Amino acid sequence: MDTKIKAWWLGHSAFRLESPSGKVIYVDPFLSQNPKTPDDQKNPDDIDYILLTHGHEDHVGDTLDLAEKTGCKVVAQVELSHLLKKHGLKEDQRVEFNKGGTVHFDDFSVTLVNANHSSSFQGDYAGEAGGLVISFEDDICFYHLGDTNIFGDLELYGEMYQPHVIAVPMGDYYTMGPQEAAICCDMLNAKVAVPIHYGTFPVLTGDPEDFKEFTQEYCDTKVEIPKPGEQFLGN
């Protein structure tokens, strides 16, 4: 794919993205306690933005420690953002928004869209779960679905945002399984799909090869299955 974006999957639902201008973005940085994240990527030093889909600990992960260490901005749904502040996130690092809202940064924007899932943080209600549409200026659109099952709005999101790359949960039990996730690929009509939220814990039994096979049956989206820590976009 022709893009200036660099992207690494770090295991589970975590990603490191680099924008064309070199801004470093982490999505759902569950790293230090993630058994799939390579050791050399568990404690990054350079972060400009952390983007969160929802409040569960396997998504918020190391956000508070990384924010204190790097001074990065933390972008989250409004209730979750307030909870993070209560737990130590500095006011000037908070960027809160809600579903349908878009926030603009250096050379990219982030829109919070729906996801069909719950959200809490350390036992407290953390608003609703969401997905993140990350649109890079004059480049690709990366859609992280967060934790979700299938829902009809995905077809509309495909028409509206025309995502090039989608990160699709397919581990089953807490999210979709492989077949349901493959139907989502058909609804979104992206060029590339990356399976996420599988294999981290024994209960997440969804097989990415099954997801790839189902997706090939339903649509033309290409499934990339990177290893944890592997770069799959950019040079």
C-alpha positions as CSV (number, residue, x, y, z in Angstrom):
1,M,0.0,0.0,0.0
2,D,1.3,3.5,-0.9
3,T,1.5,5.3,2.4
4,K,3.9,7.4,4.5
5,I,2.3,6.0,7.7
6,K,4.4,3.5,9.7
7,A,2.5,1.0,11.9
8,W,3.4,-1.8,14.3
9,W,1.1,-4.3,16.0
10,L,2.3,-4.8,19.5
11,G,0.0,-7.7,20.5
12,H,-3.6,-7.8,21.7
13,S,-5.2,-4.4,20.6
14,A,-2.1,-2.2,20.9
15,F,-0.5,-0.3,18.0
16,R,2.3,2.1,17.5
17,L,1.7,4.5,14.6
18,E,3.9,7.2,13.1
19,S,2.4,10.0,11.1
20,P,4.0,11.4,8.0
21,S,5.4,14.3,10.1
22,G,6.9,11.8,12.6
23,K,4.3,12.1,15.4
24,V,4.3,8.9,17.5
25,I,0.8,7.6,18.3
26,Y,0.0,4.6,20.6
27,V,-3.5,3.0,20.5
28,D,-4.6,1.0,23.6
29,P,-1.1,0.7,25.0
30,F,-1.5,-2.6,27.0
31,L,2.3,-3.3,27.0
32,S,4.1,-4.1,30.2
33,Q,1.7,-6.8,31.3
34,N,0.9,-8.0,27.8
35,P,2.4,-11.5,27.4
36,K,2.6,-11.0,23.6
37,T,4.3,-7.6,23.5
38,P,8.1,-8.0,22.8
39,D,10.2,-7.0,25.8
40,D,12.0,-4.2,23.8
41,Q,8.6,-2.6,23.1
42,K,7.0,-2.8,26.6
43,N,8.3,0.6,27.8
44,P,8.6,3.1,25.0
45,D,10.3,6.5,25.6
46,D,8.9,8.5,22.6
47,I,5.1,9.1,22.5
48,D,3.2,12.2,21.4
49,Y,-0.3,10.9,21.7
50,I,-2.1,7.9,23.3
51,L,-5.6,7.1,21.9
52,L,-8.0,4.9,23.9
53,T,-11.0,2.9,22.7
54,H,-12.4,2.2,26.2
55,G,-11.5,1.8,29.8
56,H,-10.8,-1.9,30.3
57,E,-7.4,-2.6,31.7
58,D,-6.2,-4.6,28.7
59,H,-6.7,-1.4,26.6
60,V,-5.8,1.5,29.0
61,G,-2.8,-0.6,30.0
62,D,0.2,1.6,30.8
63,T,-1.4,4.8,29.8
64,L,-0.9,6.6,33.1
65,D,2.7,5.6,33.5
66,L,3.5,6.4,29.9
67,A,1.8,9.8,30.1
68,E,3.7,10.7,33.2
69,K,7.0,9.6,31.6
70,T,6.6,11.2,28.2
71,G,4.2,14.2,28.8
72,C,2.0,12.9,25.8
73,K,-1.6,13.9,25.2
74,V,-4.2,11.2,26.1
75,V,-7.3,11.1,23.9
76,A,-10.3,9.4,25.4
77,Q,-14.1,9.3,25.8
78,V,-15.2,11.9,28.3
79,E,-16.1,9.7,31.3
80,L,-12.9,7.7,30.9
81,S,-10.8,10.9,30.6
82,H,-12.2,12.2,33.9
83,L,-11.4,8.8,35.6
84,L,-7.9,9.0,34.3
85,K,-7.6,12.5,35.8
86,K,-8.7,11.2,39.1
87,H,-5.9,8.6,38.9
88,G,-3.2,11.1,38.1
89,L,-3.4,12.2,34.5
90,K,-2.6,15.9,34.3
91,E,-5.3,18.3,33.1
92,D,-3.1,19.7,30.3
93,Q,-2.6,16.2,28.9
94,R,-6.3,15.3,28.7
95,V,-8.2,15.5,25.4
96,E,-11.7,14.4,25.9
97,F,-14.4,13.9,23.3
98,N,-17.5,11.8,22.6
99,K,-19.1,9.7,19.8
100,G,-19.4,11.6,16.6
101,G,-16.8,14.1,17.7
102,T,-13.5,14.7,15.9
103,V,-10.3,16.1,17.3
104,H,-7.6,17.5,15.1
105,F,-3.9,17.3,15.8
106,D,-0.7,18.0,13.8
107,D,-1.2,16.0,10.6
108,F,-4.1,13.7,11.6
109,S,-7.6,13.7,13.1
110,V,-9.4,11.2,15.3
111,T,-13.1,10.5,15.3
112,L,-14.8,8.5,18.0
113,V,-17.4,6.2,16.5
114,N,-19.6,3.5,18.0
115,A,-18.5,0.1,19.3
116,N,-20.9,-2.5,20.8
117,H,-19.1,-3.3,24.1
118,S,-18.9,-2.2,27.8
119,S,-16.4,0.1,29.5
120,S,-15.1,0.4,33.0
121,F,-11.8,1.5,34.6
122,Q,-10.7,0.0,38.0
123,G,-14.3,-0.8,38.8
124,D,-15.8,2.5,37.9
125,Y,-18.1,3.2,34.9
126,A,-16.0,4.7,32.1
127,G,-18.7,5.8,29.6
128,E,-19.3,3.8,26.4
129,A,-16.8,1.9,24.4
130,G,-15.9,3.2,21.0
131,G,-13.9,2.8,17.9
132,L,-11.3,5.2,16.5
133,V,-11.2,6.5,13.0
134,I,-7.7,8.0,12.5
135,S,-7.4,10.0,9.3
136,F,-4.0,11.1,8.2
137,E,-3.7,14.3,6.2
138,D,-3.2,13.5,2.5
139,D,-2.7,9.8,3.4
140,I,-4.6,6.7,4.6
141,C,-7.5,6.3,7.1
142,F,-6.8,3.7,9.9
143,Y,-9.9,2.5,11.7
144,H,-9.4,0.7,15.0
145,L,-12.7,-1.0,15.8
146,G,-11.9,-1.4,19.5
147,D,-13.7,-4.2,21.3
148,T,-17.0,-4.9,19.6
149,N,-19.4,-7.4,17.9
150,I,-21.0,-6.8,14.5
151,F,-23.5,-3.9,14.2
152,G,-25.2,-2.2,11.3
153,D,-23.4,1.1,11.5
154,L,-20.2,-0.4,10.2
155,E,-21.6,-0.3,6.7
156,L,-22.3,3.4,7.1
157,Y,-18.8,4.0,8.5
158,G,-17.3,2.2,5.4
159,E,-19.2,4.7,3.2
160,M,-18.4,7.8,5.2
161,Y,-14.8,7.2,6.2
162,Q,-13.6,4.8,3.5
163,P,-10.9,3.3,5.7
164,H,-7.8,1.9,4.1
165,V,-6.7,-0.3,7.0
166,I,-8.9,-1.7,9.7
167,A,-8.0,-3.4,13.0
168,V,-10.6,-6.0,13.7
169,P,-11.1,-7.9,17.0
170,M,-11.8,-11.6,16.3
171,G,-10.6,-13.6,19.3
172,D,-14.1,-14.5,20.4
173,Y,-15.5,-14.6,24.0
174,Y,-15.2,-10.9,24.8
175,T,-15.6,-9.7,21.1
176,M,-16.4,-11.2,17.7
177,G,-15.1,-14.5,16.5
178,P,-13.5,-15.0,13.1
179,Q,-16.6,-15.4,11.0
180,E,-18.5,-12.4,12.4
181,A,-15.3,-10.3,12.1
182,A,-15.0,-11.3,8.4
183,I,-18.5,-10.1,7.7
184,C,-17.5,-6.8,9.2
185,C,-14.7,-6.6,6.7
186,D,-17.2,-7.0,3.9
187,M,-19.3,-4.2,5.4
188,L,-16.3,-1.8,5.7
189,N,-14.7,-2.6,2.3
190,A,-11.2,-1.7,3.5
191,K,-8.1,-2.6,1.5
192,V,-6.3,-4.3,4.5
193,A,-7.6,-5.9,7.7
194,V,-5.4,-6.7,10.7
195,P,-6.8,-9.2,13.2
196,I,-6.5,-8.2,16.9
197,H,-7.6,-9.2,20.4
198,Y,-6.8,-12.9,20.0
199,G,-4.3,-15.3,21.5
200,T,-3.3,-13.1,24.4
201,F,-5.1,-15.2,27.0
202,P,-6.3,-18.9,26.7
203,V,-9.9,-17.8,26.5
204,L,-9.3,-15.8,23.3
205,T,-9.4,-18.8,21.0
206,G,-10.3,-17.1,17.7
207,D,-7.8,-18.2,15.0
208,P,-6.5,-15.4,12.6
209,E,-6.1,-18.0,9.8
210,D,-9.8,-18.8,10.1
211,F,-10.5,-15.1,10.0
212,K,-8.4,-14.8,6.8
213,E,-10.2,-17.7,5.2
214,F,-13.6,-16.3,6.0
215,T,-12.7,-12.9,4.8
216,Q,-11.4,-14.2,1.5
217,E,-14.8,-15.9,1.1
218,Y,-16.8,-12.8,1.8
219,C,-14.9,-9.9,0.2
220,D,-11.7,-8.6,-1.4
221,T,-10.1,-7.2,1.8
222,K,-6.5,-8.4,2.2
223,V,-5.8,-9.8,5.7
224,E,-2.4,-9.1,7.1
225,I,-1.4,-11.2,10.1
226,P,1.7,-9.5,11.6
227,K,3.6,-11.0,14.5
228,P,3.5,-9.0,17.8
229,G,6.0,-6.2,17.4
230,E,6.2,-6.5,13.6
231,Q,5.9,-3.5,11.4
232,F,3.2,-4.0,8.7
233,L,3.0,-0.5,7.2
234,G,5.8,1.8,5.9
235,N,9.5,1.2,5.5
